[in-house]
Each structure stands twice: as C-alpha cells, then as structure tokens.
Amino acid sequence: VAGWPGYRTWINENTLTFRWADFPPLSEHLSGTGGKLRTELEDFQVEELPLYLPQGSGSHAYARVEKHGLTTRDLVLALLNEGLAEKEIGVAGLKDKYAITSQWLSVPQRHAKALEALEGLDGARILETSRHKNKLGIGHLKGNRFKLRVRETEPDAVQKAGAILEYLQKLGVPNYFGPQRFGRFGTNAVDGYKLVQGERVPGGHRLKRFFISALQSLLFNHLLAKRIKLGLFDEVVLGDWAKKVDTGGVFKVEDKVEKERAKRFEISATLPLYGKKVKVSEARAGELELAALEHYDLRWANFTGRRGDRRLSRLPLDKIDLQSEEDGYTLSFDLQKGAFATSILREIMKTDVDTFSETETGE
C-alpha cells in the first residue's frame, strides 16, 4: 500500500483490489443481456462432477451431500464437531454458499457414523453414501455442472445470450479468476502483497496461503487481460507453455506454426501462477510475464515460497443449454475444475457478476 517502505506510489490498495472493469470481456463488441443473478437461492445450482465414483468398498466412507445456503466449510465444521481431525476429512473442492450445490465428502470408515451429523444441519441432506479405498482429495473432480437463472433481463436477452454463446464456443471463454477468489470486498490480494514483501499480516497459515493465492490470481487476470488487448487470446507465442485439448499434454511453443493449431482450438496457452516450480517463460511469452510482474513492482523471487502452477488461458464451453423464461433465461453448462461460472455470466450479462458476494469458488 502507498506509504509502505520501498513500494512504488502507484501500488496501493486500489491497484490490488479486484474489479471486473480491469479485465475486459472477450465479447466486448456484443451487447449483454443485463439482469440479476441469485435473486433466489435456487437460481444458482452446482453439481460436482467427480473424477471417479466410489467403488462401494474400502477404508473410507463417502457421502454425496446437497446443501442450501451453506459453505463447504460448514459441512467440514460439522464433522470436526463430531471429533474428526481436519486431515481425516476429504473434499474435492469448495462450492458456493448462496446456491444449491451437491458434492462428495469422505471420512475414514471408522468414523462413518459421523456423517449423520450432516443431516442435522439446516440446509443439508445426504443424497447417497458409499465407500472407497482412498480419501477424497482436493482436485479429485472433473469439473462442475451449472444451472443458472438470470432474471429481470432486457426483452431480447435470449437472442443476445445466444449470439454471445456462439461466439464463445468458437474462441473459448477467458479463464479469469472470479470475485470469489478475492474476498468479500475484493481486497485479499492486498494482504497477499504485504506477505510476499515480508510484511506481517494477521491470520493463520491457511488464511495467509489464501491471501497469496489471491495475489497470484490477480497477476494471472492481469496477464490474461493484456493478451486479450493485444489480440493474443486465441493464439500462442514463442515461449508459451501450451496445453493440448485432446490429451492434456503440455509443451513449450518453439515454432510459429503452432499459432494455427491455437486458432483451430487444438491447443491453448497456459499462464503462470508464479512459484518455485513455475519460472518466467522464455522469448515473447516471458516478456509478457515479466511485464505483468513489473506492473505490480514484483519479481518471480517474491513467490518462491509457493509451489506455483500453470492455468489455461481459455476454456471450452461444454453441454450448453439456453432456455427462455418469463423474466429472463436459464443457462446450463459444464466447466472443468478451477473455472468460474461468473466468468461466463459476465461475458453474457455484461455486469459485475457477484461483486462482491460471500460465495466460495467452485475450485
């Protein structure tokens, strides 16, 4: 924040606060539908798509739980109150609070009876139970299926939404981190910035990691926005680490001919979440990555305390369904893990979707 020793004067709380306006939609040239999201709890429905189904036997008890108006953490806390240790409870990801969602949880089989406590939560019910050989781990999901109701739109909203969806199916959706990653007031990256600069911030280890993740996410969004502005969204540049759509394989772009594969949506660039395992790329990709760091007066060395990762810059839209409603429309689609439905809705509605609501990411 301005005034901290050694910080440039333009690096302040405002600079580090999430705002949709800083990250242009890809379909900026197409008019949005407007409207309101989450008017009713049932307007936002999320079904977790598991990476695997429990096999019916094993040392871990599994439960698929539907929750209304609760966070995933609320479910975990209920199990902790039954005497389980945090490390014994398995979840694949977090789900939105102000929504109707379903997801799997796991506990050691010897604590299977503790799962009954979830039925005692107002707003939670167990849909099914099973067993499996291993604990459910973070990231053990294919993605999420969304069914979203948008109300109070413009009269021609369905036509506008259809045109935008058609455009996004050809080019993909910018894989921005949504406002859920940045906290209720969008300022989690402020504390993350202090931490990587050696400042002290109140909170436990888990919270501090989340603050730094928010800063990594802000850098990712900034770099993605820059590539969109430069016309590089559906391209790859020399030095990029590209991911193959069909196999998931990742390789370094060393030939300009790969641009044509990107145009055909066979490959997409991945962008860094800086850390000790993810260094700045070479060539043109590296120039762009360094510029994003320098924009915030940061260096790769600020993130050596984190492992780091690479994240797809764009997402394919899968299993889309658009239905007209009396006061708007209902939109259904599947997204891979780590993606934010709000990034798609923002493209369609052209509003500051979910800024700032107390939701959790589907990550």
C-alpha positions in Angstrom: 0.0 0.0 0.0 1.2 3.5 -0.7 3.5 4.7 2.1 5.0 1.2 2.8 8.8 1.4 2.6 10.2 0.6 -0.8 6.8 0.4 -2.5 6.1 2.4 -5.6 3.5 5.1 -5.0 1.0 3.6 -7.6 1.0 0.2 -5.8 -1.9 0.9 -3.4 -5.0 -0.8 -2.1 -7.0 0.4 -5.1 -4.4 -1.1 -7.5 -4.6 -4.5 -5.8 -8.4 -4.6 -5.4 -10.4 -6.9 -7.8 -12.6 -5.0 -10.2 -14.2 -6.6 -13.3 -13.6 -3.3 -15.2 -9.8 -4.1 -15.2 -10.4 -7.3 -17.1 -12.1 -6.9 -20.5 -14.7 -9.4 -21.7 -13.7 -11.2 -24.9 -17.2 -10.4 -26.3 -16.9 -6.7 -25.6 -18.3 -5.9 -29.0 -21.6 -7.8 -28.3 -24.3 -6.3 -26.2 -25.1 -8.1 -22.9 -28.4 -9.2 -21.5 -28.2 -7.4 -18.2 -30.3 -9.0 -15.5 -29.9 -10.2 -11.9 -28.3 -13.4 -10.6 -29.0 -15.1 -7.3 -32.4 -13.4 -6.8 -33.5 -16.8 -5.3 -31.3 -19.5 -3.8 -32.4 -22.0 -6.5 -31.2 -19.6 -9.2 -27.6 -20.9 -8.8 -27.3 -24.6 -8.9 -24.0 -26.5 -9.0 -23.4 -30.3 -9.3 -19.9 -31.6 -8.7 -18.7 -33.9 -11.5 -16.4 -36.4 -9.7 -13.1 -37.6 -11.2 -14.2 -41.1 -10.1 -17.1 -42.7 -8.3 -16.6 -44.6 -5.0 -16.3 -48.3 -5.7 -18.5 -49.5 -2.9 -15.8 -50.9 -0.6 -12.7 -49.7 1.1 -11.4 -47.9 4.2 -13.1 -44.5 3.6 -16.8 -43.7 3.9 -18.2 -41.4 1.2 -21.3 -39.2 1.2 -22.8 -37.1 -1.6 -24.3 -34.1 0.1 -26.7 -31.5 -1.1 -26.5 -28.1 0.7 -28.6 -25.0 0.6 -27.1 -21.7 1.7 -24.1 -23.3 3.4 -20.4 -23.3 2.6 -18.4 -26.4 2.2 -16.6 -25.3 5.3 -19.9 -25.5 7.2 -20.0 -29.2 6.4 -16.4 -29.7 7.4 -17.0 -27.9 10.8 -20.0 -30.2 11.5 -17.7 -33.2 11.1 -14.9 -31.6 13.2 -17.5 -31.2 16.0 -18.0 -35.0 15.8 -14.4 -35.4 16.9 -12.7 -35.9 13.5 -9.3 -34.3 12.7 -9.2 -31.9 9.9 -6.8 -34.1 7.9 -9.3 -37.0 8.1 -12.0 -35.1 6.1 -11.8 -35.2 2.4 -13.4 -32.8 -0.1 -12.6 -32.4 -3.8 -13.4 -28.6 -3.9 -15.4 -25.7 -2.5 -18.9 -24.9 -3.5 -20.8 -21.6 -3.5 -22.7 -20.6 -0.3 -25.7 -18.8 -1.9 -26.7 -21.7 -4.1 -28.0 -25.2 -4.2 -25.0 -27.5 -4.6 -24.0 -31.1 -4.3 -20.6 -32.7 -3.7 -18.9 -35.7 -2.3 -17.1 -35.8 1.1 -15.1 -38.6 2.7 -14.1 -39.7 6.2 -12.3 -42.8 7.5 -14.8 -45.8 7.6 -14.4 -46.0 11.4 -16.0 -42.5 11.6 -18.8 -43.3 9.1 -21.5 -42.6 11.7 -20.2 -39.0 12.0 -21.6 -38.3 8.5 -25.1 -38.5 10.0 -24.3 -35.1 11.7 -24.6 -33.5 8.2 -28.3 -34.4 8.2 -28.6 -32.3 11.4 -27.5 -29.2 9.6 -30.3 -26.9 8.5 -29.9 -26.8 4.7 -28.0 -30.1 4.2 -29.1 -33.6 3.3 -27.2 -36.7 2.3 -28.2 -37.9 -1.2 -26.2 -41.2 -1.2 -23.4 -43.0 0.6 -20.7 -45.4 -0.4 -17.1 -46.5 0.3 -13.8 -46.2 -1.4 -10.2 -47.2 -1.0 -8.8 -43.7 -0.6 -9.6 -40.4 1.0 -11.2 -37.8 -1.4 -8.5 -35.2 -2.2 -8.6 -31.6 -3.3 -8.8 -31.6 -7.1 -10.4 -35.0 -7.4 -13.1 -33.8 -9.7 -13.6 -33.4 -13.4 -15.5 -30.1 -13.0 -18.9 -28.8 -12.2 -22.3 -28.7 -13.9 -24.1 -25.3 -13.5 -27.7 -24.4 -13.9 -28.2 -20.7 -13.6 -31.3 -18.5 -13.7 -30.9 -14.9 -14.8 -33.9 -12.6 -14.0 -35.0 -9.1 -14.9 -33.2 -9.0 -18.2 -33.8 -7.0 -21.3 -36.7 -8.2 -23.6 -34.3 -9.6 -26.3 -32.0 -11.3 -23.7 -32.2 -14.8 -25.2 -31.2 -13.6 -28.6 -28.2 -11.7 -27.2 -27.2 -14.6 -25.0 -27.3 -16.9 -27.9 -25.1 -14.7 -30.1 -22.5 -14.4 -27.3 -22.5 -18.2 -26.6 -22.0 -18.9 -30.3 -19.0 -16.5 -30.3 -17.5 -18.0 -27.2 -17.9 -21.6 -28.5 -15.6 -20.7 -31.4 -12.9 -18.9 -29.4 -13.3 -20.1 -25.8 -14.0 -18.3 -22.6 -11.3 -16.2 -20.8 -10.4 -18.2 -17.7 -10.4 -15.3 -15.3 -10.5 -15.9 -11.6 -13.8 -14.5 -10.5 -14.5 -12.2 -7.5 -15.0 -15.2 -5.1 -11.2 -15.6 -5.1 -10.6 -12.1 -3.8 -12.8 -12.0 -0.8 -16.0 -10.2 0.2 -14.5 -6.7 -0.6 -12.1 -7.8 -3.3 -9.0 -7.0 -1.2 -7.4 -10.3 -0.4 -4.6 -9.6 -2.8 -3.7 -6.5 -0.7 -2.7 -8.8 2.2 -1.1 -11.2 -0.2 1.1 -8.3 -1.5 2.2 -7.5 2.1 3.1 -11.1 2.8 5.3 -11.6 -0.3 7.0 -8.3 0.6 7.9 -9.6 4.0 5.2 -7.7 5.9 3.2 -9.3 8.8 -0.5 -10.0 8.3 -2.9 -11.3 11.0 -4.3 -14.8 10.4 -3.2 -18.4 10.4 -1.2 -20.3 7.8 -4.3 -21.4 5.8 -5.6 -17.8 5.5 -2.1 -16.4 4.6 -1.8 -19.0 1.8 -5.2 -17.9 0.5 -4.1 -14.2 0.5 -1.0 -15.1 -1.6 -3.2 -17.2 -3.9 -5.4 -14.1 -4.4 -2.3 -12.1 -5.4 -1.2 -14.9 -7.8 -4.8 -14.8 -9.3 -4.7 -11.1 -9.7 -1.4 -11.3 -11.7 -2.9 -14.1 -13.8 -6.0 -12.0 -14.6 -3.8 -9.0 -15.5 -1.7 -11.1 -17.9 -4.8 -12.6 -19.5 -6.4 -9.2 -19.9 -3.2 -7.9 -21.6 -3.1 -10.8 -24.0 -6.8 -10.1 -24.9 -6.0 -6.5 -25.6 -3.0 -7.5 -27.8 -5.2 -9.9 -29.8 -3.4 -12.9 -28.5 -6.3 -14.7 -26.8 -6.7 -17.4 -29.4 -3.0 -17.5 -30.2 0.2 -18.8 -28.7 3.5 -17.0 -28.8 7.1 -18.3 -28.7 8.0 -19.5 -25.2 4.4 -20.2 -24.2 3.6 -23.5 -22.5 0.6 -24.7 -24.4 -1.9 -27.4 -23.4 -3.4 -29.9 -25.9 -7.2 -30.0 -25.8 -7.5 -33.7 -26.6 -4.8 -35.3 -24.4 -4.0 -32.6 -21.9 -0.3 -32.7 -22.7 1.8 -29.6 -22.2 4.7 -28.5 -24.4 6.8 -25.4 -25.0 6.0 -23.4 -28.1 9.1 -23.2 -30.2 7.7 -22.8 -33.7 5.4 -20.1 -35.1 3.4 -22.8 -36.9 1.7 -23.6 -33.5 -0.4 -20.5 -33.9 -2.6 -22.3 -36.5 -3.3 -25.1 -34.0 -4.3 -22.5 -31.5 -6.7 -20.8 -34.0 -8.3 -24.3 -34.5 -8.7 -24.6 -30.7 -6.5 -27.7 -30.7 -4.2 -26.1 -28.1 -4.3 -23.1 -25.7 -1.7 -21.1 -23.9 -1.3 -21.7 -20.1 -0.4 -18.7 -18.0 1.7 -18.8 -14.8 0.7 -18.8 -11.1 4.2 -17.9 -10.1 6.1 -20.2 -7.7 9.3 -22.2 -7.2 8.2 -24.8 -9.8 7.0 -22.2 -12.3 9.5 -19.8 -13.5 9.2 -17.0 -16.1 9.0 -18.4 -19.6 11.4 -17.7 -22.5 11.0 -15.4 -25.6 7.9 -13.4 -26.2 5.9 -15.2 -23.5 8.5 -14.4 -20.9 8.4 -10.7 -21.9 4.7 -10.6 -21.3 5.0 -12.5 -17.9 7.8 -10.2 -16.7 5.7 -7.1 -17.7 2.8 -8.4 -15.5 5.1 -8.8 -12.5 6.7 -5.4 -13.1 3.3 -3.7 -13.3 2.9 -4.6 -9.6 6.5 -3.9 -8.7 7.0 -7.6 -8.1 9.6 -10.2 -9.1 9.5 -14.0 -9.6 11.6 -14.4 -6.4 8.6 -13.0 -4.3 6.8 -16.3 -4.9 9.5 -18.9 -4.3 7.6 -19.8 -1.1 4.8 -21.2 -3.2 4.9 -24.3 -5.5 3.3 -22.5 -8.4 1.2 -23.9 -11.3 0.0 -23.1 -14.8 -3.6 -22.4 -15.7 -5.3 -22.5 -19.0 -5.9 -19.1 -20.5 -9.2 -20.1 -22.2 -12.0 -22.6 -21.6 -14.1 -24.6 -24.0 -17.9 -24.4 -23.3 -19.5 -27.9 -23.0 -23.1 -29.1 -22.8 -24.7 -25.7 -23.2 -28.4 -25.3 -22.9 -30.2 -21.9 -23.0 -33.9 -21.7 -22.1 -36.1 -18.7 -22.3 -38.0 -17.8 -19.1 -40.8 -15.3 -18.5 -38.5 -12.8 -16.9 -35.1 -13.8 -18.4 -33.4 -17.1 -19.1 -31.9 -20.3 -17.6 -28.4 -21.3 -18.7 -26.8 -24.7 -18.2 -23.2 -25.8 -19.0 -20.3 -27.8 -17.7 -17.0 -26.4 -16.7 -13.7 -28.1 -15.9 -12.3 -27.8 -12.4 -10.9 -24.5 -11.3 -13.1 -22.5 -13.7 -15.5 -19.8 -12.5 -19.1 -19.7 -13.9 -19.1 -16.0 -13.1 -16.5 -15.5 -16.0 -19.1 -16.8 -18.4 -22.0 -14.9 -17.0 -20.0 -11.7 -17.0 -19.5 -12.2 -20.8 -23.2 -12.7 -21.3 -24.7 -10.2 -18.9 -22.0 -7.5 -19.2 -22.5 -6.7 -15.5 -20.2 -7.0 -12.4 -21.4 -10.5 -11.6 -21.1 -11.5 -7.9 -19.1 -8.4 -6.9 -18.8 -8.8 -4.0 -20.8 -11.7 -2.6 -19.8 -14.1 0.1 -19.5 -17.1 -2.1 -16.9 -19.8 -2.5 -15.2 -20.8 -5.6 -16.0 -24.0 -7.4 -12.3 -24.7 -7.4 
